[in-house]
Amino acid sequence: MKFSSWYCFLLLLVIQTDFGQNEETSRKERRKMYYRRQRKSSSPIHRSSRQLGIQQMRIVTPAATLPMVNLDYSTEEKFESFLRFPGVEASYNVLPGKKGHCLANGMIMYNKAVWSPEPCTTCLCSNGRVLCDETKCHPQMCPQTVTPEGECCPVCSDTEQREPTSLLHKQQPSPWVEMHQALRKEELQFEEEEEIKQDEDREQKEKIPRPGDWGRPPNERQSREGGEQRPGEKGRQAHQHRNPARENENEDEDEDEDEDDDDAVRGDMFRMPSQLPIPATPRGIPPLPSRCSLSYKTISCISADLTQIPPLTAPEITSLELIGNSITSIPDEAFNGLPNLERLDLSRNNITSSGIGPKAFKLLKKLMRLNMDGNNLVAIPSELPSTLEELKINENNLQVIDEESLSDLNQLATLELEGNSLSETNVNSLAFKPLKSLSYLRLGRNKFRIIPQGLPASIEELYLENNQIEEITEISFNHTRKINVIVLRYNKIEENRIASLAWINQENLESIDLSYNKLYHVPSYLPKSLLHLVLIGNQIERIPGFVFGHMEPGLEYLYLSFNKLVDDGIDQVSFYGAYHSLRELFLDHNELKSIPPGVPEMKALHFLRLNNNKIRNILPEQICNSEEDGDSTLEHLHLENNYIKTREISPYAFSCIRSYSSVVLKPQNIK
């Protein structure tokens, strides 16, 4: 029995020893494999692959995205936080309308419109909100950089070697010069290869024994051949001893070049991504002027001191910017080399009507946007392309628009002719008849005394500010059933000169701006569809009763700032018809001595301005109705610059307002 016990014990001991050795052996093997992997990973190939992996991971980070990729999301966040900020001011100039348009520097922009208010800023109109983004510049890999005039991104100075930058930015070294250099280098390389091939062919021929060599021994012929070095032999030997990897790379590049037709230019000096087209066939084309730049399909020569349109042959270019130069004329052949232009900006030059050739724009069969603001034109250029959708000739000296001036422009949607010398005497009543698609018309800062006649039926927005209009007749808007916005500020209109049937039956008219006219009370017979009424800077003393009673769905924005309203001019029925709809009411800078009646009944009111009046006290029920338990919708209440003694205000005066920070009471005037 003892023997069997000892035997079992020894057997267990042996098994345990073997298992420990095996486990230690496996540990050693695993450790060896680990160190082998470490040594492999430390090799240059593995290090580079790891670095490549890191770089690939970095590419998907948000920092690598282009600007304005996520405009709607980022700016919507800012917009929501802006609404939550206490004391935010509403804009007098907001014209919401039904189209989601935006107001930018006094100009209405269409929904989804994109513009650049400054050289380094791009803005987007998104459903009534202006979203702006600043241009992001790529870092320059050079010791010295300069920022050209009129540009926002720095570029390498001319004394340093420039690194190729992204074509999505305008600030680049001139690609035309580099293309010529690349082509020249390619031609030299091609000539060298051709010479080498010719030498090889000549050598093959020379290897055939000459008639005088047939009797000589072979070694003598070899010594003769080896002793004489033919022209090009050195280059041929260098060619034969090239790096095989480099030759394979060149072969791959040649195959890629055959497969991809977009890469028309090859070379070490200048390479374009295959997805971006080459702007032009560069052979024989003069380079761009020194202060011009190329960005994708756009050539920009902004403030480049040009005196004439540069000769360009670039069929792929779709946009040309020649802003702020000293160009005086446009010859007939000016754009012959740019047949695919879609956008042409010639603003802020010295172009005259006599300097424009009769066929200057005729060959631009795809042109959609033409800007000639700030020139010296006295007439609209002739034979404009029928493809035009936007034409801007603001700040010129236009003195006539006849029946043929706008002929064949049946696709034109936007026409801006502000800051000229136009009036009903020099604008033909049939001038706008060909414009079947026109929806946006700006005629501000001219000399009109009446509403222009013959407006197209398609018109939706009309801007006639800063004219001399005195009257609105019954036929002024007879045929404009789609009109949505009318701006008539800074004219000479009186309420008794507005015909009772001038616009009351308009079904789409939502916004009217009659600021800075000669109105003494709020006009009657306003359009039934009106949502937005701006009457700032008149001499209005009274809001007649039931003046808003016929409106459906109801007035939402009423701006009466800077008038002469007094307590007797507003009564309980003055806002009848708007109690359920009014969202913003501006009565600041008037002569009111108390809170107007009807404020507690305004169930949708968000913004109330009563600052800069003569109000002395606030009674408990003038803003909050004690009979109702619900909170007020008021988010902003301005009562500053009155004569209110804040310590005497009843604690229940603002009890219905959810946030006391929404009430602005300071400063107050002292008697």
Salt bridges, closest charged atoms under 4 A:
GLU23 OE2 - ARG27 NH2 2.93
GLU24 OE2 - LYS28 NZ 3.92
GLU89 OE1 - ARG609 NH1 2.12
GLU89 OE2 - HIS638 NE2 3.48
ASP133 OD1 - LYS136 NZ 3.64
GLU149 OE1 - ARG291 NH2 3.10
ASP158 OD1 - ARG162 NH2 2.55
GLU187 OE1 - ARG184 NH1 3.59
GLU187 OE2 - ARG283 NH1 3.06
ASP199 OD1 - ARG202 NH1 2.64
GLU203 OE1 - ARG236 NE 2.98
GLU206 OE1 - ARG230 NE 2.87
ASP213 OD1 - ARG216 NH1 3.26
ASP213 OD1 - ARG224 NH1 3.34
GLU220 OE2 - ARG216 NE 4.00
GLU228 OE1 - ARG230 NH2 3.51
GLU233 OE1 - ARG236 NH2 1.67
GLU249 OE2 - ARG246 NH1 3.32
GLU253 OE2 - ARG271 NH2 3.70
ASP263 OD2 - ARG266 NH2 2.79
ASP268 OD2 - LYS185 NZ 3.54
ASP268 OD1 - ARG271 NH2 3.42
ASP305 OD2 - ARG291 NH1 2.79
GLU321 OE1 - LYS170 NZ 3.20
GLU321 OE2 - ARG343 NH1 2.94
ASP345 OD2 - ARG343 NH2 3.83
GLU383 OE1 - LYS362 NZ 3.87
GLU390 OE2 - ARG369 NE 3.35
GLU395 OE2 - ARG445 NH2 2.24
GLU418 OE2 - ARG442 NE 2.91
GLU418 OE1 - ARG445 NH1 3.39
GLU460 OE1 - LYS99 NZ 3.84
GLU461 OE2 - HIS101 ND1 2.04
GLU465 OE2 - ARG442 NH2 3.23
GLU470 OE2 - ARG449 NH2 3.24
GLU471 OE1 - ARG497 NH2 3.38
GLU495 OE2 - HIS521 NE2 3.65
ASP513 OD2 - ARG489 NH1 2.75
ASP588 OD2 - HIS589 ND1 2.84
ASP588 OD1 - ARG609 NE 3.68
GLU628 OE2 - LYS603 NZ 2.68
GLU635 OE2 - HIS606 ND1 3.38
GLU640 OE2 - HIS638 ND1 3.20
